[in-house]
Amino acid sequence: MQKLEIRDRQLEIITAAGEILDEFGVTGLTTKRLAERMGFAEAALYRHFRNKEDIIVTLLNYLAANMEQRLQSAITGIEAADEQLVEIFNNQFDFFQQHPQFLVAIFSDGLLEASKNINGAIQQIMMVKRKWLLQIIAEGQRQKVFRNDIPAEDLAHVIMGSFRLQMLQWRMGGHTFDLRLKGKKLMKSILQLILAHHK
């Protein structure tokens, strides 16, 4: 993945855009509301972005690049696949606990129909998640750490679905419970399901 160059002010704007998307959905994200959230004139947004689509695409591209970098760093130096799996999910739960405004990366409600460019950016996020998960699961099966009677693709679907449901419960609960703690319990249960019988 290409390195994404993003200026500090752009990061502030897409962070505010993420907050609005999380609160009001894609129809609630307007340049007027975003400018009010930022505390400057609407015209000032156009010094940093071409339009609303450009803001959303930059937000999604930032999240994909950020995830790629975070997950790569998270597993560096860890050899065991089960430990790698736990680490990437701990990393994800930590990130969203600290940055709930970026839940749009998981719940792209209404964004998929918005434009071709936005669709492509959402697919990029999904590809990053899927790539790391499949890579770790396949390595775990090779190491005989994870069960081999279920294809890696299917295990990845189960894990991603469990993660998404956990995040949905957190979102619908108003971010009130400790996501890291619940996430660790979830990963413990997932490991019990996918570890090879001998382990």
Backbone hydrogen bonds in HBPLUS format (Angstrom, degrees):
<---DONOR---> <-ACCEPTOR-->    atom                        ^
c    i                          cat <-CA-CA->   ^        H-A-AA   ^      H-
h    n   atom  resd res      DA  || num        DHA   H-A  angle D-A-AA Bond
n    s   type  num  typ     dist DA aas  dist angle  dist       angle   num
A0011-LEU N   A0007-ARG O   2.95 MM   4  6.30 153.2  2.03 152.9 160.9     1
A0012-GLU N   A0008-ASP O   2.98 MM   4  6.33 152.7  2.05 148.5 156.1     2
A0013-ILE N   A0009-ARG O   3.00 MM   4  6.26 152.5  2.08 145.2 152.4     3
A0014-ILE N   A0010-GLN O   2.90 MM   4  6.21 165.6  1.92 156.4 159.3     4
A0015-THR N   A0011-LEU O   2.95 MM   4  6.01 146.9  2.06 142.9 152.1     5
A0016-ALA N   A0012-GLU O   3.09 MM   4  6.30 157.7  2.14 142.3 147.7     6
A0017-ALA N   A0013-ILE O   2.86 MM   4  6.12 150.4  1.94 145.2 154.7     7
A0018-GLY N   A0014-ILE O   2.86 MM   4  6.02 148.0  1.97 138.4 146.2     8
A0019-GLU N   A0015-THR O   3.08 MM   4  6.43 150.5  2.17 144.0 151.5     9
A0020-ILE N   A0016-ALA O   3.07 MM   4  6.39 157.9  2.12 148.6 153.7    10
A0021-LEU N   A0017-ALA O   2.87 MM   4  6.12 162.1  1.90 152.0 157.3    11
A0022-ASP N   A0018-GLY O   2.91 MM   4  6.06 154.4  1.98 146.3 153.1    12
A0023-GLU N   A0019-GLU O   2.98 MM   4  6.17 148.2  2.08 142.9 151.7    13
A0024-PHE N   A0020-ILE O   2.70 MM   4  5.68 171.9  1.71 161.4 163.8    14
A0025-GLY N   A0021-LEU O   2.88 MM   4  4.40 141.4  2.03 116.3 123.7    15
A0028-GLY N   A0025-GLY O   3.10 MM   3  5.38 134.2  2.31 103.2 115.7    16
A0029-LEU N   A0026-VAL O   3.24 MM   3  5.32 154.5  2.31  99.9 107.5    17
A0034-LEU N   A0030-THR O   2.90 MM   4  6.10 162.4  1.93 153.1 158.8    18
A0035-ALA N   A0031-THR O   2.88 MM   4  5.93 157.4  1.94 141.6 147.6    19
A0036-GLU N   A0032-LYS O   3.01 MM   4  6.26 157.2  2.06 147.4 153.7    20
A0037-ARG N   A0033-ARG O   2.92 MM   4  6.17 154.1  1.99 146.3 153.4    21
A0038-MET N   A0034-LEU O   2.93 MM   4  6.19 147.5  2.04 144.8 154.0    22
A0039-GLY N   A0035-ALA O   2.80 MM   4  5.98 128.8  2.06 140.3 155.0    23
A0040-PHE N   A0035-ALA O   3.15 MM   5  5.51 158.4  2.19 147.5 149.6    24
A0044-ALA N   A0041-ALA O   2.94 MM   3  5.42 141.9  2.09 109.8 120.6    25
A0045-LEU N   A0042-GLU O   3.08 MM   3  5.68 148.2  2.18 114.4 122.2    26
A0046-TYR N   A0043-ALA O   3.11 MM   3  5.59 137.4  2.30 107.7 117.8    27
A0047-ARG N   A0044-ALA O   3.14 MM   3  5.48 161.9  2.17 108.7 113.9    28
A0048-HIS N   A0045-LEU O   2.97 MM   3  5.57 157.2  2.02 114.1 121.4    29
A0049-PHE N   A0045-LEU O   2.95 MM   4  6.14 149.7  2.04 149.7 159.5    30
A0055-ILE N   A0051-ASN O   3.18 MM   4  6.56 148.3  2.28 146.1 154.8    31
A0056-ILE N   A0052-LYS O   3.06 MM   4  6.41 161.3  2.09 154.4 158.4    32
A0057-VAL N   A0053-GLU O   2.85 MM   4  6.06 169.1  1.86 159.7 162.8    33
A0058-THR N   A0054-ASP O   2.97 MM   4  6.00 158.6  2.02 141.4 147.7    34
A0059-LEU N   A0055-ILE O   2.94 MM   4  6.14 155.3  2.01 145.2 152.5    35
A0060-LEU N   A0056-ILE O   2.95 MM   4  6.24 164.1  1.97 154.2 157.3    36
A0061-ASN N   A0057-VAL O   2.83 MM   4  6.01 160.1  1.87 150.9 157.1    37
A0062-TYR N   A0058-THR O   2.85 MM   4  5.94 152.3  1.92 145.7 153.3    38
A0063-LEU N   A0059-LEU O   3.04 MM   4  6.32 156.5  2.10 146.9 153.0    39
A0064-ALA N   A0060-LEU O   2.98 MM   4  6.25 155.5  2.04 148.5 154.9    40
A0065-ALA N   A0061-ASN O   2.99 MM   4  6.16 167.7  2.01 149.6 152.8    41
A0066-ASN N   A0062-TYR O   2.80 MM   4  5.89 158.5  1.85 150.5 157.4    42
A0067-MET N   A0063-LEU O   2.91 MM   4  5.98 157.3  1.96 142.4 148.4    43
A0068-GLU N   A0064-ALA O   3.00 MM   4  6.21 161.8  2.03 148.7 153.6    44
A0069-GLN N   A0065-ALA O   3.10 MM   4  6.29 163.5  2.12 147.8 151.7    45
A0070-ARG N   A0066-ASN O   2.88 MM   4  6.04 165.4  1.90 151.8 156.5    46
A0071-LEU N   A0067-MET O   2.89 MM   4  5.92 174.5  1.89 156.7 158.5    47
A0072-GLN N   A0068-GLU O   3.15 MM   4  6.14 155.4  2.22 140.1 147.2    48
A0073-SER N   A0069-GLN O   3.06 MM   4  6.22 161.8  2.09 148.1 152.9    49
A0074-ALA N   A0070-ARG O   2.82 MM   4  5.99 149.8  1.91 146.7 156.4    50
A0075-ILE N   A0071-LEU O   3.33 MM   4  6.51 150.3  2.42 146.4 149.5    51
A0076-THR N   A0073-SER O   3.35 MM   3  5.29 150.0  2.45  98.0 106.6    52
A0078-ILE N   A0075-ILE O   2.99 MM   3  5.33 164.0  2.01 135.5 134.9    53
A0084-GLN N   A0080-ALA O   3.00 MM   4  6.32 150.0  2.10 147.5 156.9    54
A0085-LEU N   A0081-ALA O   2.91 MM   4  6.14 158.2  1.96 150.2 155.2    55
A0086-VAL N   A0082-ASP O   3.13 MM   4  6.35 162.7  2.16 143.6 147.5    56
A0087-GLU N   A0083-GLU O   2.93 MM   4  6.08 156.6  1.99 143.3 150.4    57
A0088-ILE N   A0084-GLN O   2.94 MM   4  6.24 158.8  1.98 156.6 160.3    58
A0089-PHE N   A0085-LEU O   3.27 MM   4  6.47 157.3  2.32 146.6 152.4    59
A0090-ASN N   A0086-VAL O   2.86 MM   4  6.05 155.5  1.92 151.6 159.4    60
A0091-ASN N   A0087-GLU O   2.91 MM   4  6.02 154.1  1.97 144.5 151.8    61
A0092-GLN N   A0088-ILE O   3.02 MM   4  6.25 149.4  2.11 136.3 144.0    62
A0093-PHE N   A0089-PHE O   2.89 MM   4  6.10 168.7  1.90 153.8 156.3    63
A0094-ASP N   A0090-ASN O   2.88 MM   4  6.01 158.9  1.92 147.4 153.7    64
A0095-PHE N   A0091-ASN O   2.95 MM   4  6.12 158.8  2.00 144.4 150.3    65
A0096-PHE N   A0092-GLN O   3.02 MM   4  6.29 168.8  2.03 157.3 158.7    66
A0097-GLN N   A0093-PHE O   2.92 MM   4  5.97 147.8  2.02 144.6 153.9    67
A0098-GLN N   A0094-ASP O   3.10 MM   4  6.31 152.1  2.18 145.5 152.1    68
A0099-HIS N   A0095-PHE O   2.77 MM   4  5.93 136.2  1.96 140.1 154.4    69
A0102-PHE N   A0099-HIS O   3.04 MM   3  5.88 169.6  2.05 125.4 128.7    70
A0103-LEU N   A0100-PRO O   3.14 MM   3  5.58 153.3  2.21 121.4 119.8    71
A0105-ALA N   A0102-PHE O   3.00 MM   3  5.93 171.1  2.01 123.8 126.6    72
A0106-ILE N   A0103-LEU O   2.83 MM   3  5.45 151.0  1.92 117.4 125.3    73
A0107-PHE N   A0103-LEU O   2.88 MM   4  6.13 171.8  1.89 159.5 161.6    74
A0111-LEU N   A0108-SER O   2.94 MM   3  5.24 146.1  2.06 118.3 128.8    75
A0114-ALA N   A0111-LEU O   2.88 MM   3  5.00 153.5  1.95 108.8 117.6    76
A0119-ASN N   A0115-SER O   2.96 MM   4  6.20 158.8  2.00 147.2 153.5    77
A0120-GLY N   A0116-LYS O   2.98 MM   4  6.23 157.6  2.03 147.1 152.6    78
A0121-ALA N   A0117-ASN O   3.07 MM   4  6.34 149.6  2.17 141.6 149.4    79
A0122-ILE N   A0118-ILE O   2.94 MM   4  6.22 154.6  2.00 153.2 159.9    80
A0123-GLN N   A0119-ASN O   2.92 MM   4  6.18 160.2  1.96 151.8 157.4    81
A0124-GLN N   A0120-GLY O   3.03 MM   4  6.24 141.6  2.18 137.5 147.7    82
A0125-ILE N   A0121-ALA O   3.27 MM   4  6.62 151.1  2.36 142.6 148.1    83
A0126-MET N   A0122-ILE O   3.10 MM   4  6.46 161.4  2.14 152.0 156.8    84
A0127-MET N   A0123-GLN O   2.85 MM   4  6.05 149.6  1.94 146.1 154.7    85
A0128-VAL N   A0124-GLN O   3.04 MM   4  6.30 152.1  2.12 146.3 152.9    86
A0129-LYS N   A0125-ILE O   3.12 MM   4  6.45 168.5  2.14 154.9 156.7    87
A0130-ARG N   A0126-MET O   2.91 MM   4  6.02 168.7  1.92 150.0 153.9    88
A0131-LYS N   A0127-MET O   2.81 MM   4  5.81 155.9  1.87 143.7 150.7    89
A0132-TRP N   A0128-VAL O   3.21 MM   4  6.44 171.0  2.22 155.4 155.5    90
A0133-LEU N   A0129-LYS O   3.07 MM   4  6.22 164.5  2.09 152.6 157.6    91
A0134-LEU N   A0130-ARG O   2.87 MM   4  5.92 171.4  1.87 153.8 156.7    92
A0135-GLN N   A0131-LYS O   2.98 MM   4  6.02 157.7  2.03 145.7 152.6    93
A0136-ILE N   A0132-TRP O   3.06 MM   4  6.20 160.9  2.10 146.7 150.9    94
A0137-ILE N   A0133-LEU O   2.92 MM   4  6.11 165.4  1.94 154.8 159.3    95
A0138-ALA N   A0134-LEU O   2.86 MM   4  5.87 167.2  1.87 149.6 153.8    96
A0139-GLU N   A0135-GLN O   3.09 MM   4  6.18 154.0  2.16 138.5 145.8    97
A0140-GLY N   A0136-ILE O   2.83 MM   4  6.03 151.6  1.92 144.5 153.1    98
A0141-GLN N   A0137-ILE O   2.87 MM   4  6.19 146.0  1.98 149.5 158.7    99
A0142-ARG N   A0138-ALA O   2.97 MM   4  6.23 149.8  2.06 140.9 149.6   100
A0143-GLN N   A0139-GLU O   2.84 MM   4  6.11 147.8  1.94 146.2 155.4   101
A0145-VAL N   A0140-GLY O   2.78 MM   5  5.04 151.3  1.86 165.0 163.6   102
A0146-PHE N   A0140-GLY O   3.08 MM   6  5.14 163.9  2.11 108.1 111.0   103
A0144-LYS N   A0141-GLN O   3.05 MM   3  4.79 149.1  2.15  94.0 103.4   104
A0196-ALA N   A0145-VAL O   2.75 MM  51  5.43 168.9  1.76 135.6 135.3   105
A0147-ARG N   A0194-ILE O   2.81 MM  47  5.75 164.7  1.84 161.9 164.6   106
A0154-ASP N   A0151-PRO O   2.99 MM   3  5.37 121.2  2.34 105.8 119.6   107
A0155-LEU N   A0151-PRO O   3.08 MM   4  6.49 160.4  2.12 156.3 162.2   108
A0156-ALA N   A0152-ALA O   2.90 MM   4  6.10 154.9  1.96 149.7 156.8   109
A0157-HIS N   A0153-GLU O   3.08 MM   4  6.38 149.2  2.18 140.8 148.6   110
A0158-VAL N   A0154-ASP O   3.06 MM   4  6.36 160.7  2.09 151.4 155.6   111
A0159-ILE N   A0155-LEU O   2.97 MM   4  6.21 164.6  2.00 152.8 156.7   112
A0160-MET N   A0156-ALA O   2.87 MM   4  5.99 167.8  1.88 152.8 156.5   113
A0161-GLY N   A0157-HIS O   2.90 MM   4  5.95 155.1  1.96 145.3 152.6   114
A0162-SER N   A0158-VAL O   2.99 MM   4  6.19 152.9  2.06 144.2 151.3   115
A0163-PHE N   A0159-ILE O   2.95 MM   4  6.19 158.9  2.00 150.6 156.4   116
A0164-ARG N   A0160-MET O   2.93 MM   4  6.11 161.6  1.96 147.0 152.1   117
A0165-LEU N   A0161-GLY O   2.99 MM   4  6.19 158.5  2.04 145.9 151.4   118
A0166-GLN N   A0162-SER O   3.01 MM   4  6.23 157.8  2.06 146.6 152.6   119
A0167-MET N   A0163-PHE O   2.99 MM   4  6.28 158.0  2.04 151.3 157.2   120
A0168-LEU N   A0164-ARG O   2.86 MM   4  6.11 148.4  1.96 146.4 155.8   121
A0169-GLN N   A0165-LEU O   2.97 MM   4  6.23 159.7  2.01 152.1 156.2   122
A0170-TRP N   A0166-GLN O   3.09 MM   4  6.34 152.6  2.16 142.4 150.0   123
A0171-ARG N   A0167-MET O   2.90 MM   4  6.11 157.0  1.95 146.5 152.8   124
A0172-MET N   A0168-LEU O   2.81 MM   4  6.00 169.8  1.82 156.3 158.9   125
A0173-GLY N   A0169-GLN O   2.93 MM   4  5.91 135.1  2.13 135.2 146.9   126
A0175-HIS N   A0170-TRP O   2.79 MM   5  5.05 158.6  1.84 167.3 161.3   127
A0174-GLY N   A0171-ARG O   3.05 MM   3  5.29 156.6  2.10 109.9 113.2   128
A0182-LYS N   A0178-ASP O   3.11 MM   4  6.40 172.0  2.12 159.3 161.1   129
A0183-GLY N   A0179-LEU O   2.78 MM   4  5.76 150.7  1.86 143.7 153.3   130
A0184-LYS N   A0180-ARG O   2.96 MM   4  6.17 151.1  2.04 146.2 152.6   131
A0185-LYS N   A0181-LEU O   3.21 MM   4  6.53 155.3  2.28 145.6 151.7   132
A0186-LEU N   A0182-LYS O   2.95 MM   4  6.22 156.0  2.01 148.2 155.1   133
A0187-MET N   A0183-GLY O   2.93 MM   4  6.19 161.3  1.97 150.9 155.3   134
A0188-LYS N   A0184-LYS O   3.06 MM   4  6.24 149.8  2.15 142.3 150.1   135
A0189-SER N   A0185-LYS O   3.17 MM   4  6.48 154.4  2.24 146.3 152.1   136
A0190-ILE N   A0186-LEU O   2.92 MM   4  6.24 158.4  1.97 153.0 159.6   137
A0191-LEU N   A0187-MET O   2.92 MM   4  6.06 161.4  1.95 148.2 152.8   138
A0192-GLN N   A0188-LYS O   3.18 MM   4  6.43 150.1  2.28 139.8 147.3   139
A0193-LEU N   A0189-SER O   3.22 MM   4  6.55 138.4  2.40 140.4 151.1   140
A0193-LEU N   A0190-ILE O   3.01 MM   3  5.14 128.6  2.28  98.5 112.4   141
A0194-ILE N   A0190-ILE O   3.02 MM   4  6.32 147.8  2.12 151.2 160.5   142
A0195-LEU N   A0191-LEU O   2.88 MM   4  5.58 148.5  1.98 153.0 155.2   143
A0199-LYS N   A0196-ALA O   3.02 MM   3  5.69 154.8  2.08 118.4 125.8   144
